[in-house]
Amino acid sequence: MDIFINGVGVISPQESNSGFPDNFKNYSAEYLKCIEPNYKDFINPIQLRRMSRILKMGTAAAKLCLTDSVVEMPDAIITGTAMGCIEDTEKFLSTMIENKETLLTPTSFIQSTHNTVSAQVALMLKCNSYNYTYVNRGFSFESCLLDAKLMINDNEANNILVGGFDEITNNHFSITKKIGWWKEPINSFELLSSKTTGSIAGEGTAFFMLSNCRTEKSYARFAGIKTFFMPSDKNEIKENINEFLTENELSLSDIDTVIYGLNGDIQSDKVYYSINDELFNHSNSLYFKHLCGEYHTASSFAFWIASEILKYQHIPEILFVDAKQKSEPKNVLIYNHFQNRNHSLIILRK
Amino acid sequence: MSKRVFVTGLGIISSIGKNVSEVLDSLLNSRTGIGEVKILNTIHRDIPLGEVRYSQLELAELAQISQSKGFTRTSLLGIIAANEAVKNSGIKVRDDKRTALISATTVGGMCSSEDLYLDFLNPESKNNLEYIDTHDGGDSTEKIAEHLGLKGFITTISTACSSSANAVMLGSRLIKNNLADRVIVGGTDALSKFTLNGFNTLMILDKELCKPFDENRVGLNIGEAAAYLVIEGEDSCKERNAKIYCEVKGYGNANDAYHQTASSPDGVGACMAMQKALSMSKLTPEMIDYVNVHGTGTPNNDLSEGKALANVFNNKIPYFSSTKSYNGHTLGAAGAVEAVIASLVMNNNFIPPNLNFKTTIHELGFSPVTKLMTDIKVRNVLSNSFGFGGNNTSLILSAI
């Protein structure tokens, strides 16, 4: 059954909630932070005061998506986040350590659980339907897509709100920097020319309305999703790509555009370049992490990029890895991996 | 969607036993695992916990891991229970693309990071670097997947206290959609100061042993556990002539959409979850022989769940008990712990009594099972798991 992307709501380090911005922002900071909207437009001010940043970003992006899709009540809400609500977790944890387990208040504990955003969206909408949160690193957003696909195939839902989100904080950044995740600050637009290991940290939240019928709002079709864990070598990756395309009744030559999860790490990017050389020489090669930074659910940002490209049949120049446009975008493959452990393939079609 | 899904393997470690047979023995002898704090390094010595009474090194040994640096307590518990479930089912999982793993957790690696956080934050410190990337929810799942050599789909669910019931549900849907032949489903959560203090600030912890469904209940006891079930499609079962414990007959997921932590007074979400599960199973309420209730022991949950039961069962309430009076509330693992218990109940013809119960909740007028029932045929079990964020899930497991 065809699945249509009927709405988007994005809060990212770029200045847009839907539709490509006129100018993309570059950064030279240690990490890329989201450009946040005026939340009063979406969330009641009494609630707003108690909400952490990611909770605000998540619920606002969900609301933007609902408005964009003109769906008032989704039949399911499915979110994906690897790290959940870091700010509230850190707050409760630090206070607990400082005060030696005394004088604690519950708010940050309540809001520290991974399902806080999906629960908050359900609460705001008074939505009693199916509600899930996936938390498996680079498979978190991907699991939402798979779940939504199952639901639509099984006729269990017409409109499903799916979203991916992860936030960066100072502490989370400096802790993960200790294990080599991040580069020294560089110009984000020069991500691929740094020739060093590590990436540039980022964050974002992106929600989508996946539906079983086309509307005038439809961006594109979401055709397929596959994840694979810790492939032992390049051949296993190629095998997975070939199997996935066959399952979707597509051949390598049908894929005119590939969006790679290139993150500037000279080691872990190698696999993208060799897959590009060996399988997708004929396709447009794009990347996106210079615009949003690296985070576990960055594939949700790529999902947004692909949706816009297919809807408007336009690929902004800034997305190209090297060559110029080779063909019209009809079948877009997103290939992303996190730390060479969580590999995922997503197909969107015109 | 018509493919049947069966439970063919069980694995568990909780405060009442380090494997299925120890847990069964405790249930048959009304032995609780909840007691004085022995392992967790907390100042709250007066709050009873359902601890797994083994140290990190002892758990590593049970998990058959020689070098346990970088393994959190959550991961070790998970590996022990997943190992047992796989062994118990007799399936070969290494390098098999058709075996998936759906695990659940709420605590994740917090049990380690809360002790190492200051070290993590110190830019000079090079200690415990191997624990930095174990804080998140996916770590324990991926440790299990690596340990078992899995090549199929893996993911992690975190929907508070219904997390691992949702893992059973998603696993069944994968099999019905032919995306896997076998799925290891379940969850793992170790005790942490973070959750203990969190629940303590909410003032929902009982300083005595919890008394689910008692008029004078005051709160819950938290516990730690891991539990996994191997679930399998009917073709795969037939092909290898698998031993079958029971069938996953129905499931339902709904959101209460009432409050971030409290249940709605009439248990709207709970009702919906149970009704969805019943309707999928094509069973009538009278056919449910036993309900393993969520029954945390908090004033709010038990009343709300009780009203939902009265509604769904039209006041003809089946036998029911809360086994949280044995294991404590094991959070993300609870749904799977209770699914394992449901399987044991049907295969051993008993109903475990609800411990510490004295007085019927006045507003409800019905009571749980309080004495061990043996030689009783239990054909259909409804198992409830409700969580923060209004995330409610009900499962129906049936004897075959």
Interface residues (C-beta under 8 A of the other chain):
Chain A: I77 A82 M83 G84 T89 F92 L93 S94 M96 I97 K100 E101 T102 L104 T105 P106 F109 I110 Q111 S112 T113 H114 N115 T116 S118 A119 Q120 A122 L123 L125 K126 C127 N128 S129 Y130 N131 Y132 T133 Y134 V135 N136 R137 F139 S140 S143 L146 D147 L150 N153 D154 N171 S174 I175 T176 K178 I179 T227 F228 F229 M230 H296 R341
Chain B: M1 T42 I43 H44 T105 T106 G108 M110 S113 E114 Y117 L118 F120 L121 P123 L129 I132 D133 H135 D136 G137 G138 T141 E142 A145 E146 L150 K151 F153 I154 T155 T156 I157 S158 T159 A160 N166 L170 R173 L174 K176 N177 L179 K193 F194 N197 G198 N200 T201 L202 N253 A254 N255 D256 A257 Y258 H259 Q260 T261 V268 G269 M272 G387 F388 G389 G390 N391
